[in-house]
Amino acid sequence: MKIILLGPQRRPTLDGVVRSLGLGSDLSGPVATVTAGWQEREPDDAELAALLGGRAVNLGLYRRWLDVQDRDPEYFAGARALADRLAELQDLYLLRLDYALGAVYAVQRRSASGDAVPDAVAAVRELDTGHLRRVNGARLEFFVRRWRTRPP
């Protein structure tokens, strides 16, 4: 079994990629596709399926997510709250990162010897580490609080 993961195909390049990988007409078996980012247009994958020689199997992840929302409103509410919290953390991180990178660039321009640059870069790395810790903490809190006491 061969697994190849391709990113979004904003400009149709899939046919060229398939050819370059030697997967043209001798492509055997199904090809899983994820079009969840298209949301309501998720099933509109005829062009994609044609480029894959009719072997495409759309995993329907967005449809499945909508089904989860309908079947488990408590989980959906928790997931929505988590997404809101993660968005807030991301906004604050990007704000802080912008200033931290600005400091790195300013130090690079001012420092003739460059001795201060590693300290400025270390501050950015600390910011990254702290952000990752907060994000992981928010996710852990969601899963522990929501699902530890819930029956399987």
C-alpha contacts under 8 A as a table, 3 or more apart, distances in Angstrom:
res1	aa1	res2	aa2	distance
9	Q	12	P	5.51
9	Q	13	T	6.40
9	Q	14	L	6.81
12	P	15	D	7.46
13	T	16	G	5.45
13	T	17	V	6.30
14	L	17	V	4.99
14	L	18	V	5.99
14	L	51	L	6.97
15	D	18	V	5.13
15	D	19	R	6.24
15	D	51	L	5.78
15	D	52	L	7.61
16	G	19	R	5.11
16	G	20	S	6.05
17	V	20	S	5.01
17	V	21	L	6.17
18	V	21	L	5.32
18	V	22	G	6.38
18	V	23	L	5.15
18	V	24	G	5.83
18	V	52	L	7.88
19	R	22	G	5.07
19	R	23	L	5.78
19	R	24	G	5.22
20	S	23	L	7.57
23	L	26	D	6.05
23	L	27	L	4.95
24	G	27	L	5.77
25	S	53	G	7.26
29	G	55	R	6.83
30	P	55	R	4.87
30	P	56	A	5.90
30	P	57	V	6.38
31	V	52	L	7.43
31	V	55	R	5.63
31	V	56	A	4.69
31	V	57	V	5.84
32	A	56	A	5.82
32	A	57	V	4.84
32	A	58	N	5.92
32	A	59	L	6.43
33	T	56	A	6.30
33	T	57	V	5.90
33	T	58	N	4.77
33	T	59	L	6.05
34	V	37	G	7.96
34	V	58	N	6.04
34	V	59	L	5.84
34	V	60	G	6.97
34	V	61	L	6.95
35	T	38	W	5.58
35	T	39	Q	7.45
35	T	42	E	5.24
35	T	43	P	7.75
35	T	45	D	7.76
35	T	58	N	7.21
35	T	59	L	7.93
35	T	60	G	7.25
35	T	61	L	7.59
35	T	62	Y	7.79
36	A	39	Q	5.25
36	A	42	E	5.73
36	A	60	G	6.75
36	A	61	L	5.49
36	A	62	Y	4.62
36	A	63	R	7.87
37	G	42	E	7.41
37	G	62	Y	7.58
38	W	41	R	5.14
38	W	42	E	5.02
39	Q	42	E	5.24
39	Q	62	Y	5.89
40	E	43	P	7.70
40	E	62	Y	7.92
41	R	44	D	5.37
42	E	45	D	6.94
42	E	60	G	7.03
42	E	62	Y	7.09
42	E	63	R	7.90
43	P	58	N	7.56
43	P	60	G	7.51
45	D	48	L	5.18
45	D	49	A	6.07
45	D	58	N	7.86
46	A	49	A	5.04
46	A	50	A	6.07
47	E	50	A	5.06
47	E	51	L	6.25
48	L	51	L	5.16
48	L	52	L	6.41
48	L	56	A	7.56
49	A	52	L	5.07
49	A	53	G	6.40
49	A	54	G	5.04
49	A	55	R	6.55
49	A	56	A	4.95
49	A	57	V	7.95
50	A	53	G	5.09
50	A	54	G	5.25
51	L	54	G	7.44
52	L	55	R	5.79
52	L	56	A	6.10
53	G	56	A	7.60
60	G	63	R	5.31
60	G	64	R	6.22
61	L	64	R	4.96
61	L	65	W	6.12
62	Y	65	W	4.97
62	Y	66	L	6.27
63	R	66	L	5.11
63	R	67	D	6.27
64	R	67	D	4.92
64	R	68	V	6.28
65	W	68	V	5.02
65	W	69	Q	6.28
66	L	69	Q	5.02
66	L	70	D	6.34
67	D	70	D	5.11
67	D	71	R	6.09
68	V	71	R	5.13
68	V	72	D	5.69
68	V	73	P	7.81
68	V	76	F	7.32
69	Q	72	D	5.47
69	Q	73	P	5.48
69	Q	75	Y	7.42
69	Q	76	F	5.21
70	D	73	P	6.14
72	D	75	Y	5.46
72	D	76	F	6.35
73	P	76	F	4.89
73	P	77	A	6.03
74	E	77	A	5.18
74	E	78	G	6.28
75	Y	78	G	5.08
75	Y	79	A	6.00
75	Y	146	R	7.75
76	F	79	A	4.98
76	F	80	R	5.98
77	A	80	R	5.06
77	A	81	A	6.19
78	G	81	A	5.07
78	G	82	L	6.14
78	G	142	F	7.23
78	G	146	R	7.51
79	A	82	L	4.97
79	A	83	A	6.11
79	A	142	F	7.94
80	R	83	A	5.03
80	R	84	D	6.19
81	A	84	D	5.06
81	A	85	R	6.19
82	L	85	R	5.03
82	L	86	L	6.09
82	L	138	A	7.13
82	L	139	R	7.15
82	L	142	F	6.82
83	A	86	L	5.08
83	A	87	A	6.09
84	D	87	A	5.11
84	D	88	E	6.24
85	R	88	E	5.08
85	R	89	L	6.23
85	R	138	A	7.47
86	L	89	L	5.03
86	L	90	Q	6.06
86	L	135	V	6.51
86	L	138	A	7.43
87	A	90	Q	4.99
87	A	91	D	6.16
88	E	91	D	5.17
88	E	92	L	6.34
89	L	92	L	5.26
89	L	93	Y	6.03
89	L	131	H	7.49
89	L	134	R	7.64
89	L	135	V	7.18
90	Q	93	Y	4.99
90	Q	94	L	6.07
91	D	94	L	5.26
91	D	95	L	6.26
92	L	95	L	5.12
92	L	96	R	6.23
93	Y	96	R	5.17
93	Y	97	L	5.87
93	Y	127	L	7.75
93	Y	131	H	6.52
94	L	97	L	4.88
94	L	98	D	6.00
95	L	98	D	5.32
95	L	99	Y	6.78
96	R	99	Y	5.37
96	R	100	A	6.18
96	R	127	L	7.86
97	L	100	A	4.92
97	L	101	L	5.95
97	L	124	V	6.95
97	L	127	L	7.25
98	D	101	L	5.37
98	D	102	G	6.12
99	Y	102	G	4.90
99	Y	103	A	6.22
100	A	103	A	5.06
100	A	104	V	6.42
100	A	120	A	7.59
100	A	123	A	7.22
100	A	124	V	5.96
101	L	104	V	4.92
101	L	105	Y	6.27
101	L	124	V	7.00
102	G	105	Y	5.20
102	G	106	A	6.11
103	A	106	A	5.00
103	A	107	V	6.02
103	A	120	A	6.82
104	V	107	V	5.19
104	V	108	Q	6.14
104	V	117	V	6.41
104	V	120	A	5.21
104	V	121	V	6.32
105	Y	108	Q	5.02
105	Y	109	R	6.27
106	A	109	R	5.17
106	A	110	R	6.22
107	V	110	R	5.13
107	V	111	S	5.67
107	V	114	G	7.88
107	V	116	A	6.66
107	V	117	V	6.07
107	V	120	A	7.43
108	Q	111	S	5.58
108	Q	112	A	7.96
108	Q	114	G	6.52
108	Q	116	A	7.94
108	Q	117	V	6.05
109	R	112	A	7.81
111	S	114	G	5.09
111	S	115	D	7.21
111	S	116	A	6.84
111	S	117	V	7.72
114	G	117	V	5.41
114	G	118	P	7.84
115	D	118	P	6.62
115	D	119	D	7.88
116	A	119	D	5.43
116	A	120	A	6.48
117	V	120	A	5.09
117	V	121	V	6.18
118	P	121	V	5.03
118	P	122	A	5.99
119	D	122	A	4.94
119	D	123	A	6.31
120	A	123	A	5.13
120	A	124	V	6.67
121	V	124	V	5.10
121	V	125	R	6.37
122	A	125	R	4.94
122	A	126	E	6.16
123	A	126	E	5.04
123	A	127	L	6.23
124	V	127	L	4.98
124	V	128	D	6.26
125	R	128	D	4.97
125	R	129	T	6.15
126	E	129	T	5.00
126	E	130	G	6.08
127	L	130	G	5.17
127	L	131	H	6.15
128	D	131	H	5.13
128	D	132	L	6.19
129	T	132	L	5.17
129	T	133	R	6.19
130	G	133	R	5.03
130	G	134	R	6.24
131	H	134	R	5.13
131	H	135	V	6.14
132	L	135	V	5.12
132	L	136	N	6.02
133	R	136	N	5.22
133	R	137	G	5.99
134	R	137	G	4.96
134	R	138	A	6.18
135	V	138	A	5.19
135	V	139	R	6.33
136	N	139	R	5.11
136	N	140	L	6.01
137	G	140	L	5.04
137	G	141	E	6.02
138	A	141	E	5.15
138	A	142	F	6.26
139	R	142	F	5.11
139	R	143	F	6.34
140	L	143	F	5.25
140	L	144	V	5.93
141	E	144	V	5.24
141	E	145	R	5.74
142	F	145	R	5.42
142	F	146	R	5.74
142	F	147	W	7.99
143	F	146	R	5.27
143	F	147	W	5.50
143	F	148	R	7.22
144	V	147	W	5.68
144	V	148	R	5.22
145	R	148	R	6.18
145	R	149	T	7.37
146	R	149	T	6.95
146	R	150	R	6.93
147	W	150	R	4.91
147	W	151	P	7.78
